[in-house]
Structures are given as C-alpha cells and as structure tokens.
Amino acid sequence: MYPEEPELLRLAQAGVPEAFDRLVERLTPGLYRMIRRMMPDRAEAEAVVQETWLRAWKARRGLEPSRPAFPWLARIAANAARDYWRKRRPIDFADVESQADDLADVAAGPELRLEMDEARRRMAALVENLRPEWRMILALRYDGNLSYKEIADALSVPLNTVRTHLRRALLALRSALEADDA
C-alpha cells in the first residue's frame, strides 16, 4: 500500500470520481497483468479489466481504507473472469510469447534471447494444459502477488484448497518439464 492509498480509498468509497480515477491509474497495470494470465487474448483481458473496474465502482462501499485495495480488486477480477468464461468459451491460458519483449533483457545476446523465448513458449504451453482452477491460482499468486489467504478470500475457497491447488499445479509443471527433458 502506498502512503496516500488509504485517503484515496476513503474518498473513492465516498463516491469521489477523481479519487477512484487515481486508483484506476495506479492499479490497472498490475490488474491487467494478472488477468492477462487468465484470458486467451488481449481484447478479452481488457474486457475483463473494464468489467472489474465497473464492478469495483458499484461495490466501492466495500472498500476498507485501512487495507490494501488490490486483494479486494483481485476478488472482483476473479469473479468477473469466471463470469466471462461461463458466458464465452472455455478458459485458455494467455500466451506469454506476446509479452516476451517486455520480459527479455535488452542486454542479452540473440542466443540468450532465443533460449528465453523458447523457455517462455514451453512454459506457456505447459501451463495451458493445467486445470483452470490451478491456472487461476497461479495467476493470482505470481501475477497478482496475493498471499494464500488473499487468494482464498478472492476465490471464496478454503485456505488449504489454495495450498493444495498451487502445490499440485507446480508439481504438474515440474513433472511435465522433466518429461520433456527426458
């Protein structure tokens, strides 16, 4: 939580549009990265981000100025993503390839960049084969930087379910990587 966030949350809760706009500016990049891991393409991720902010505005009275806004927002985003999947089509993991330029070290040589790109493509393909609930927990944990408790609250599942799903997802990824290397 940055120093002025509690005041922005208090003002947003009271319905001050400028304060809410400031929260949108600050939190959208992280929110988009998290949702992008859950959605098949950029347009769908952007639609879910917009839906998340619309729902957040309507539910702004649920904000607690003494607590960080991102876990509250992540819960709204998870629900918006679920609703989107139910209405559209089955979940598909976001391709990491399109973000390779953002992640690659500009000082890396061409061979290293190719290896890194290949590793990202390989990992994206492996994650794509995971169960949807495992992918969502991976996205909330590693892209949303949420704690296990915050993920449990966001998804309305028991804390042990979060731990179990995350452990199983990581074990499945490790097994798949080892099988590919064999």
Backbone torsions as a table, in degrees:
resi	resn	phi	psi	omega
1	MET	NA	128.2	178.2
2	TYR	-83.9	159.5	-169.3
3	PRO	-53.6	-41.2	-175.4
4	GLU	-90.4	2.5	-178.3
5	GLU	-59.7	-44.4	179.7
6	PRO	-56.7	-39.7	179.2
7	GLU	-68.2	-41.6	177.1
8	LEU	-61.9	-41.3	179.6
9	LEU	-64.0	-42.5	178.6
10	ARG	-61.5	-45.7	-179.8
11	LEU	-67.9	-40.7	178.4
12	ALA	-63.4	-40.9	178.4
13	GLN	-60.5	-35.0	179.2
14	ALA	-78.3	-5.5	176.6
15	GLY	95.2	18.1	178.1
16	VAL	-80.8	109.6	-175.1
17	PRO	-59.8	-35.8	-178.5
18	GLU	-63.5	-39.1	178.7
19	ALA	-66.8	-41.9	178.3
20	PHE	-64.6	-41.0	177.4
21	ASP	-58.4	-39.7	179.7
22	ARG	-65.4	-39.2	175.7
23	LEU	-63.5	-41.5	178.5
24	VAL	-59.6	-46.0	179.5
25	GLU	-59.3	-43.1	-175.4
26	ARG	-76.5	-36.4	-170.8
27	LEU	-98.6	-16.7	-176.6
28	THR	-61.2	-43.1	-179.1
29	PRO	-57.2	-46.3	178.4
30	GLY	-67.8	-39.1	178.3
31	LEU	-62.5	-44.9	-180.0
32	TYR	-62.1	-45.1	179.4
33	ARG	-58.7	-42.5	-179.5
34	MET	-65.2	-48.0	-177.9
35	ILE	-67.8	-34.1	-178.9
36	ARG	-59.8	-31.8	177.4
37	ARG	-68.7	-21.9	-177.2
38	MET	-95.4	-21.8	-170.6
39	MET	-107.6	148.3	-176.2
40	PRO	-66.3	-32.2	-179.8
41	ASP	-147.7	171.4	-175.2
42	ARG	-61.4	-42.5	-177.6
43	ALA	-62.1	-41.6	178.3
44	GLU	-66.4	-41.9	178.4
45	ALA	-62.0	-42.5	178.8
46	GLU	-63.5	-38.8	178.1
47	ALA	-63.5	-40.8	179.5
48	VAL	-69.8	-37.4	176.5
49	VAL	-60.7	-46.4	179.3
50	GLN	-61.9	-43.8	178.8
51	GLU	-63.0	-38.4	178.4
52	THR	-60.9	-46.1	-179.5
53	TRP	-67.7	-35.5	176.2
54	LEU	-62.4	-45.3	178.6
55	ARG	-65.6	-37.9	179.6
56	ALA	-63.0	-41.7	178.8
57	TRP	-61.2	-43.9	-179.6
58	LYS	-66.4	-32.2	-176.5
59	ALA	-100.6	16.8	-172.7
60	ARG	-60.3	-21.8	178.2
61	ARG	-68.8	-15.6	177.0
62	GLY	-83.1	-4.3	177.5
63	LEU	-66.1	142.8	174.3
64	GLU	-116.6	106.6	-176.4
65	PRO	-56.6	-21.4	-179.3
66	SER	-83.3	-7.0	-177.8
67	ARG	-120.8	153.5	178.1
68	PRO	-60.7	146.1	-176.8
69	ALA	-79.5	-27.0	-171.4
70	PHE	-62.1	-43.5	177.3
71	PRO	-60.4	-39.3	176.7
72	TRP	-62.1	-43.1	179.8
73	LEU	-67.4	-37.7	179.2
74	ALA	-62.5	-37.0	177.8
75	ARG	-63.6	-45.0	177.9
76	ILE	-62.3	-42.7	-179.6
77	ALA	-63.6	-42.2	179.1
78	ALA	-60.8	-42.8	178.2
79	ASN	-66.8	-39.5	178.2
80	ALA	-64.7	-40.4	178.4
81	ALA	-64.4	-44.2	177.5
82	ARG	-58.7	-46.1	179.3
83	ASP	-61.5	-40.5	178.9
84	TYR	-61.3	-45.8	-179.5
85	TRP	-63.1	-39.2	-179.8
86	ARG	-64.7	-37.4	-177.4
87	LYS	-79.3	-33.0	-171.5
88	ARG	-97.3	-91.1	-173.9
89	ARG	-150.1	175.2	-178.8
90	PRO	-59.9	152.2	179.5
91	ILE	-61.7	144.3	176.5
92	ASP	-138.7	134.6	-177.3
93	PHE	-72.3	140.1	179.7
94	ALA	-64.1	139.0	179.0
95	ASP	-76.2	129.8	-178.7
96	VAL	-79.9	-18.2	-178.4
97	GLU	-55.4	-40.9	-176.6
98	SER	-66.3	-17.6	179.5
99	GLN	-101.3	6.1	-175.8
100	ALA	-58.1	-39.4	-179.6
101	ASP	-64.5	-35.0	179.1
102	ASP	-69.3	-31.3	-173.7
103	LEU	-94.5	-22.9	-174.4
104	ALA	-71.3	144.1	176.8
105	ASP	-77.2	120.4	-176.0
106	VAL	-65.2	-22.0	-180.0
107	ALA	-85.2	-9.1	-178.1
108	ALA	-70.9	144.1	177.8
109	GLY	-72.4	170.6	-177.2
110	PRO	-61.8	-36.6	179.9
111	GLU	-65.8	-44.6	180.0
112	LEU	-64.7	-40.5	178.2
113	ARG	-63.2	-40.3	177.3
114	LEU	-63.3	-42.9	178.3
115	GLU	-63.1	-42.5	179.3
116	MET	-65.0	-42.2	177.7
117	ASP	-61.3	-43.3	179.6
118	GLU	-64.8	-41.7	178.6
119	ALA	-62.4	-40.9	178.0
120	ARG	-65.2	-42.8	178.7
121	ARG	-62.7	-42.2	-179.9
122	ARG	-63.2	-46.9	-179.8
123	MET	-64.9	-41.1	178.7
124	ALA	-60.9	-40.8	179.2
125	ALA	-65.8	-39.1	179.3
126	LEU	-68.9	-42.1	179.6
127	VAL	-65.9	-35.1	-180.0
128	GLU	-59.1	-27.2	-178.8
129	ASN	-87.6	-3.0	178.6
130	LEU	-75.8	161.9	176.2
131	ARG	-63.9	145.8	-177.3
132	PRO	-54.4	-42.2	-178.3
133	GLU	-67.2	-29.5	176.3
134	TRP	-70.3	-41.0	179.1
135	ARG	-63.5	-39.8	-179.6
136	MET	-63.9	-44.1	-179.9
137	ILE	-65.7	-39.7	175.7
138	LEU	-59.8	-43.7	-178.9
139	ALA	-65.5	-43.7	-179.8
140	LEU	-66.0	-37.5	-178.1
141	ARG	-74.5	-49.7	-170.9
142	TYR	-95.2	-27.8	176.7
143	ASP	-96.5	-36.7	179.2
144	GLY	-87.7	-12.0	-178.6
145	ASN	54.4	36.3	179.4
146	LEU	-88.5	149.6	175.0
147	SER	-74.1	168.0	177.7
148	TYR	-59.2	-42.5	-179.9
149	LYS	-63.4	-42.3	179.2
150	GLU	-64.6	-37.0	177.0
151	ILE	-66.1	-44.9	179.1
152	ALA	-58.6	-43.9	178.5
153	ASP	-65.6	-42.3	-178.3
154	ALA	-63.6	-37.2	-176.2
155	LEU	-98.4	-3.2	-177.4
156	SER	55.7	48.2	176.6
157	VAL	-127.8	159.8	177.6
158	PRO	-64.0	150.7	179.7
159	LEU	-57.1	-40.9	179.8
160	ASN	-65.9	-28.8	175.9
161	THR	-65.7	-41.6	177.1
162	VAL	-60.2	-49.3	-179.7
163	ARG	-59.5	-45.3	-178.3
164	THR	-64.6	-47.6	-179.6
165	HIS	-62.7	-41.7	179.5
166	LEU	-65.1	-44.8	178.7
167	ARG	-61.4	-44.9	-179.6
168	ARG	-65.7	-38.5	177.8
169	ALA	-63.5	-45.4	180.0
170	LEU	-66.4	-38.6	176.6
171	LEU	-64.9	-40.5	178.9
172	ALA	-64.4	-41.2	177.5
173	LEU	-64.3	-43.5	179.3
174	ARG	-62.2	-44.1	179.2
175	SER	-62.2	-42.2	-179.9
176	ALA	-65.9	-40.0	177.6
177	LEU	-64.0	-43.4	179.7
178	GLU	-65.9	-37.8	179.0
179	ALA	-66.9	-38.3	178.1
180	ASP	-67.1	-33.3	-178.8
181	ASP	-78.1	-19.3	-177.2
182	ALA	-75.6	NA	NA
